[in-house]
Amino acid sequence: MESNLARMITTAVIWTALLLMAVTAMVTKTSVDFWMILIGLGAGAVTTMFIWDSSNSKPADSAGKSKRSGRVDRMLDKLSEAELAELRARLIESDGEMLSLNDVLTESERRTRGR
């Protein structure tokens, strides 16, 4: 939200400055060439697009990964020290079997219910 407010203020400042330059040129009766006006408007438009598109530069894949890592981090925060130690031990098993985190958690829940 704060980011959008900053963008809106910056955009308003840019277009206000361009407007003031145009009004000043008209009041002082300076001969402003059509190309100078066009360059000013183009610069304002490009700058405005850059300001508003800068937030969309983050790839979608990294957003998905951050959500997944957030869920995993929250789940790991809920585990006790004993459960974390058990998880580490199971993931490091030396019999060559590749275990997924889901398999380890399912087995741990099964053993916990059986107690």
C-alpha positions in Angstrom: 0.0 0.0 0.0 2.8 2.4 0.9 4.5 1.6 -2.3 1.4 2.6 -4.3 1.2 5.9 -2.4 4.8 6.7 -3.2 4.2 5.9 -6.9 1.1 8.2 -6.9 3.0 11.0 -5.3 6.0 10.6 -7.7 3.7 10.5 -10.7 1.9 13.6 -9.5 5.2 15.5 -9.0 6.4 14.5 -12.5 3.2 15.7 -14.3 2.9 18.8 -12.2 6.5 19.8 -13.1 5.7 19.2 -16.8 2.5 21.3 -16.5 4.4 24.1 -14.7 7.0 24.2 -17.5 4.3 24.4 -20.2 2.4 27.1 -18.4 5.6 29.1 -17.8 6.4 28.8 -21.5 3.0 30.1 -22.4 2.9 33.0 -19.9 6.4 34.2 -20.9 5.4 33.8 -24.5 8.5 31.7 -25.1 8.4 30.1 -28.5 8.1 26.4 -27.5 8.7 24.2 -30.4 6.2 21.3 -31.0 9.1 18.8 -30.7 10.0 20.2 -27.2 6.5 19.6 -26.1 6.4 16.2 -27.6 9.8 15.3 -25.9 8.5 16.5 -22.5 5.3 14.5 -22.8 7.2 11.4 -24.0 9.6 11.7 -21.1 6.7 12.0 -18.6 5.0 9.0 -20.1 8.1 6.8 -20.1 9.0 7.9 -16.6 5.5 7.1 -15.4 5.5 3.7 -17.0 8.9 2.9 -15.4 7.7 3.9 -12.0 4.5 1.8 -12.2 6.1 -1.2 -13.9 9.1 -1.4 -11.5 7.0 -3.4 -9.0 6.2 -6.1 -11.6 9.8 -7.0 -12.3 9.8 -9.9 -9.8 9.4 -13.2 -11.6 6.3 -15.3 -10.8 8.5 -18.3 -10.0 10.2 -16.6 -7.1 6.9 -15.5 -5.7 5.6 -19.1 -5.7 8.9 -20.3 -4.1 8.6 -17.7 -1.3 5.1 -18.8 -0.5 6.2 -22.5 -0.4 9.2 -21.7 1.8 7.0 -19.6 4.0 4.7 -22.6 4.6 7.6 -24.8 5.3 9.2 -22.3 7.7 5.9 -22.0 9.6 5.6 -25.7 9.8 9.1 -26.1 11.1 8.6 -23.4 13.6 5.7 -25.5 15.1 8.0 -28.5 15.6 9.6 -29.1 19.0 13.4 -29.5 19.3 12.9 -33.3 19.7 10.8 -33.4 16.6 13.4 -31.4 14.6 16.1 -33.7 15.7 14.1 -36.7 14.6 13.4 -35.1 11.3 17.1 -34.3 10.7 18.0 -37.9 11.6 15.4 -39.4 9.3 16.4 -37.1 6.4 20.1 -38.1 6.8 19.5 -41.9 7.0 22.5 -43.7 5.5 20.7 -46.7 3.9 20.5 -44.8 0.6 16.7 -44.6 0.7 15.4 -41.2 -0.4 12.7 -40.0 1.9 10.4 -37.1 1.2 9.5 -34.7 4.0 5.9 -35.7 3.6 6.8 -39.4 4.2 8.7 -38.5 7.4 5.9 -36.4 8.7 3.2 -39.0 8.0 5.2 -41.7 9.7 5.9 -39.4 12.7 2.2 -38.6 13.0 1.3 -42.3 12.8 3.8 -43.1 15.6 2.5 -40.2 17.7 -1.1 -41.4 17.5 0.0 -44.9 18.4 1.4 -43.8 21.7 
